[in-house]
Structure formats: C-alpha cells, structure tokens
C-alpha cells in the first residue's frame, strides 16, 4: 500500500480528493493543512515524510489571492515558491513522487490558440510569477515529479466564481462580468480524479513532466456567469464589461485555454465538457 500525502487538504482540490479517497483502497492517505504541517518548516516536512514513510505527495497548498499577491509579495512567494522548494527537496531525499499544482497564470494570455506544455511561460502578475518560481523549484530539486497546470477552478467547497455568482444572483438584479477574458472552467472534482489516476498509474520511475488539465471547451467569464444564472434558475441580469472597466490590481490573462492532449494521451484520462461538470456542481449547491 502506498502512503500518499495531500497538502492543502482543506481547500477546493484537497476536499475533492478526500471525497474520492475511499475509491482507492490501495492508497493510504495523509490529509494535512497548515495546522498539521507547515510546508515552510523544512524540519517539520522532513519529520513527517520520515515518520509516515511517504511514497507520493499531491501538493494542493497555494497562495491564490491573485490581487492581494501584488501587495503581499513576501507571503505569496513564501507559499508558492519557498515552500514548494522544501517539499521538492524532501520528496527527492525520500524518493517520493511529487505532483505539484500550478496555474494558467504562468502565461500572459496573449496566445491565439490553446497553450501547450512547451509554450514559454511569461507571467503578467506577481501571483503568476510566484507560481512559475514554484514550478522551477520542483524540477530543480526533485527528479520524480509532475506539474499539473489548471484554470478557473471551482467546486462545492471553498470560495470560487460559481458560488459567488449564485450568491450575487440571489442578492442583485444585475451585475457586470468581463467578456474579454477567455479560458476554461475546471471542476476540482474532475481534476482530483485525474490526479489520483496519475498516482495509481505512475510506475515509480524518474519523471519530470508538465501537464495541462481543465475541462473541455472554452468560454468567457461573462458567458460562464450567464450560464450559472440559467442553470441555477436565477433572474439576475449579467452585463458584459471589458477588463479595462473592471478595477483589479493584478493583470489577468486575456486568453488562457489549455491544450490537454498530452495528459489524455499519457494517462488515458477522459475529460468532461465544462457545462456537464457545472450542472453537477450546481445541482449539489442548490
């Protein structure tokens, strides 16, 4: 039986992995968050790996406040880069397989076709920069690691766009949502299932690969918001606005659709269409 460490397990993705753990009786899970394991404390991480004989780790821990990262630079870098460096080093020492979650924000969003894993990163926000530094740390210090980039994550857990839209849809008669940013919503439950499949199918050999995962399809935030209102039977009118009219500290990618061909091919993973997954989550929420 493999011992699997899940960090950041109280977040959206970690919570969805918890929900699926019993489907994998061959895996023994250790679910931790900051209270149980401080990833910025190398001695604590080292002790945890040694004590529990960790075979693999899915790192769901991250600083994700995109706008606040512009001001809280030291903290965001600590969590998204320095902590990842420690986790990568300790994983390497113990021969553990590391899966690290990254983001579409490592790209500047100026592409005209879905980003592949070989496209050069060029973050346009400090949050994106810290996540890129985390990616670099993984491959610099761990020779048995996979980075999975994702986008527009949501679920029934935590704070996310879908839950915010449903709340605002009940409170307001109308609201404005940006129409000139295109990407793909990702149900954290679908990502969780994909990550667990990678854990099961990895043969313990050395690996340094990047993969992209989001649901299938592409949409603007405006169209996403309108669909949420429709599926949740809310009468709130959604108005299209441009990014320049939406005041935010951090720049967002205008186009951040991810190409998923590699992960589908290497791990035989089927990825649901974004609307199908959205309907599942809204049914759970309402």
N, C-alpha and C positions, 0 to 999 in steps of 0.2 A: 504493500500500500504506500502511495506517495503522500508525503506531507506537503501541503500547499498553504503558503502564507498569502492572505489577502489584506493589503494595506488600504487605508481609507475606506473601510468596510461599512461605514455609516452613511456614505454618500449614495448618489443615484446608482452608480455602476456596482459598487460593493454590495448594496442592498439587493440588487437584482441577481448577483452571483449567489448570495445567501439563499434566495428563493429557489435556486436550481441545484443547490449542493446535494440534496438527497437523491438526485438523479444520477449521481456519480459515486456509488458506494466504494469504488476502488480508490477514491481520494479522501484523505483526512485533512479537513480544513482548519486553519487557524485564522479567525477573523479579528483584525485589530484596527483601531483608530488611534488618534493621538494620545488618548488616555491610557491605552495598553502598550503602545510602542511609539516612542519619539524617534522618528526617522532621522532627525538632525543629530542624534546622540549615537556616535559610532559604537561605543561600548555596549549600549543597550541593544542595538541591532545585532552586533556580534554575539552577544549572550543569547538572544532569542533564537538565532539560527542554530547555534551550537546545542542549546538545551532541547530544542524541538526537532532537530535533525531535518531542517527544511530542504526539500528537494526542488521546489519551484515557488516562484512568487509572482503574483499579479499586482503590480503597483497602481492602485486606483487613487492614491493620495495626490492631491494637487492644490495649488492656489489658483482659483478660477475666476476671481473677481477682476474682469478684464479692465474696467475703468479705474478701480482702486489701485491696480498694479502700477499705474502711471505715477502714483504718489507713494505707495508702499513698496518701493523698489527693493529695498533690502530684504523684506519679508518674502516677497514673491520669488526672488532669486534663491533665497534660502530653501524654500519648499520645493520649487520646481527644478532646481539645479543642484544645489549642495547636498540636499537630502538624497537625490537620485544618484549622485556620485557615491555617497556612502553605501547605499543599497546595492549599487553595481559592484563596488569593491568587495563587500561582504559576500554577495552572491557568488562572485568569482572564487573567493577563498574556499567556499564550501561546495563548489561545483554545482551550484543551484542554477536552474533555468529561470531567467527573468523575462517577464512580459511587462513592458512599460507603456502606459497610455499617453499618447500625445494628441496633437490637435491640428486642424486645418489652418490655424492662425500662424503656423510657421511659414505660410505663403502670403504674399502681398495681395493676392486676389486679382491680379491683372492678367491672368490667363484667359484664353478664349475656348479652351477645351478642358475636360476633367484632368486634374493633376495626377500624374503617376508618381511612384515612389522615387524615380530617378530625376524628377524635376528639381532644380536647385532651390532650396529654401531661401526666403527673403522676407522675414517678418516685418510688419509695419506697425507693430505695437510693442510695448515693453513686455506685456504678457507673452506674446508670441516669441519674443527674444528669449525669455526665461525658459520656455518650453523647448526651444531649439537647443539651448545650452544643456538642458536635461538629456535630450537625445544624444548630443555629443558625448556627454559623460557616460552614458550607457555603453556605447561602442568603444570608448577609450579604456574602460575598466572592466568590462565583462565580455567574455568570449562565447557565452552561451545565452544569447538574448534576442528578443524580438521587440520591435517598437510597432505599436498599432496606433495610427492616426485616425481620429474620428471627428465628427462635426455635429453641431446643433443637437446636443444630447438632451433627452427628456425621458421621464418615466413617471410613475405614480409617486415616487419618492422625491424628497428634497425640493429645492426651488428650481423652476425651469420655465421656459416660454409657454408651454402648453397650460400649465397650472395657472400662470399669471394671466394668460388670455381668458381663461374660464372665469377667474375671479373678477377681472375687469369687465368682462362681458355681462356679468350679473350686476355690476355697480354702475356702469356707464351706458349712455345711449349711443355714443360713438367714440372712436379713438383713431389715431393715426399710426400707421406702421410702414416702415421703409419698404419701398418697392424695387429699389435698385441694387439690392444685395441678394445674390443667388447662391443657393447651396442645397444641402440635403439634410432634412431632419433625421435623427437617429434614435430609435427606441433603445434605451440602455439594456433592456431585456434581450434584444436581438444581439447586441454586442457581447453581453455576458455569455450567451450561448456559444458564440463564435470563439471567445477566449478560452472557454472550457474545452471546446473541441481541439484547439491548438495544444492545450496542456496534455490532453489524452493522446494526441497523435504525434507529439514530439518524441523522438527516439533517443533523447539524451545525448545527441551528438552536438558538437560545436556549431553554432549558428549565429550569424549577425545579419538580420534582415529587417527591413521596414515593410509594413503592410498598411493598406488603407481599408477602412471599414466604415461605411454609413449605409443607411437603407438605400434602395434603388430609387432612381428618379432625381429630379431637380426642380426647385421651386423658389420663389421669393418669400421673404418674411411676410409680406403683405398677403400673398396667396395662401400661405400657411395659416396666418391668422384668420382669414376669411373661412377657410375650411374648418378650422377648430370651432368657430362660431356656429357653422352649419351643423357639424356633427354633434355639437353639444346642445343644439336647439336653442341658441341664444339670439336675441334680436338686436344685439349691438352692431351698429354700422361701422365697418372698417374702411378708413380712408387711406389712399396711397400717399405717402410723402417721400421726398428724396432724402438721402443721407445728410446732405448739407443742411437740412432743416431740422434734423434730429441731433440735439446737442449731446455729444458724448466726448469724454476725454480721450479715449483710445480710438484709433482708426480700426475699422472693420474691413475684412476682405470683400470686395465687390463681387467676386466670383470664386467660390471655394468648393466646387463639386469635386469629389474624389473618385478616381478610377479604381475599381475593386477587382479587376481581372486577376491580379496576382494572388490575392488571398483565396478567391474562389477556386483557382486552379491548384494551388499548392495544398490546400486543406479540404477540398471538395465541400465547400461551405455554400449553402443556398441562402441568398439574402432576400428578405421580403421587400415588397414595394412600400414606400413610406406611408401611403394612405391606409394600406391594410393594417400596418402596425399602429398608426394613430387611432384608428377605430377601436382597436383592442384596449388601448390605454384610456381613451375617453369613456368607454363602457365601464371600465373599472373605477374611474374617477366620479362618475355621476350615477 
